[in-house]
Structure formats: structure tokens, C-alpha cells
């Protein structure tokens, strides 16, 4: 079973500088992502492994939880302390939490709406 973290615990971890890996496609990422999340689309995840630290937890997020569960399973099999974010980016935004748009992890400028990311 893939370890999951609920939205509240994820928000708490995010507030303290958690490392977030967004495994959605780059177009999805550009339309709205968790501030600071690194883009690593699931098909390209093996190419980004060298940039991911094994000495701290990774919080893996997608749109709703399916792809992040796959990525978390892969990462854990390779020795990473990875956790899938329950509900994904959709639940993050639906809860009124900030999201940013564009290519870079960035910082929030204006919250995205749930419709922006679907």
C-alpha cells in the first residue's frame, strides 16, 4: 500500500518547507500548481531522480491522486521517503489554498480557481 498524506497534514508540511514533486503533465502544471512544487511529469520521472534528495520526505502530487500513487510507489521502491498527497492539486485548490501558474515553482501571486486547473 502506498503511503498517503491527507490535505491538512500536507498543508502543515508545505508550510514548513516540504519538498513537493508534481507529476502531472507540464500543461497541467502551468495552469496551476502548489507553490514551490517541482514539475516532474510521471513519464519523465526516472530522468529527474538524480535531482531528488533521498535524505528528506518527498510529497508527490498530481491532479487527484492516481498518478501520484504510481510515482510514490516507484520512488519508495528506489529508496525515497515518498508520500502521495490525497486528493491532489484539485483538493488543494478546492480548499482555497494558494496556487501559482507558469513554468517555475514560484510563489503565489493569485489563487487559481478549481476551474483553471481542470
BELTA-V254461 format. One line per field, one symbol per residue. phi: phi as a letter, one per 40 degrees, with the letter a starting at -180 (. if undefined). psi: psi as a letter, one per 40 degrees, with the letter a starting at -180 (. if undefined). burial: b if it has 9 or more other ideal C-beta (glycine too) atoms within 8 Angstrom, else e. A space follows every 50 residues. Layout:
BEGIN
phi=???
psi=???
burial=???
END
This chain:
BEGIN
phi=.ccbbccccccccccbgdcbbcccccccdcciacdgcccaddcbddcbdc cbcccacbbcbbcbhcccccccccccccgccbbcccggcdcdcdcgccbb bhccdfbcbacccdccbb
psi=hhhihidddddddddefihhhheiidddddehihhehhhghddeddeedd ehieeiihhhiadeeddddddddddddeeigihhhheaddddddeeiiii iadidaihdhhiiddde.
burial=eebbbebeebbebbeeebbbbbbbebebbbbbbbbbbbbbbbeebeebee ebeeeebbbbbbbbbebbbbbbbbbbeeebebbbbbbbbbbbbeeebebb beeebbebeebbebebbe
END
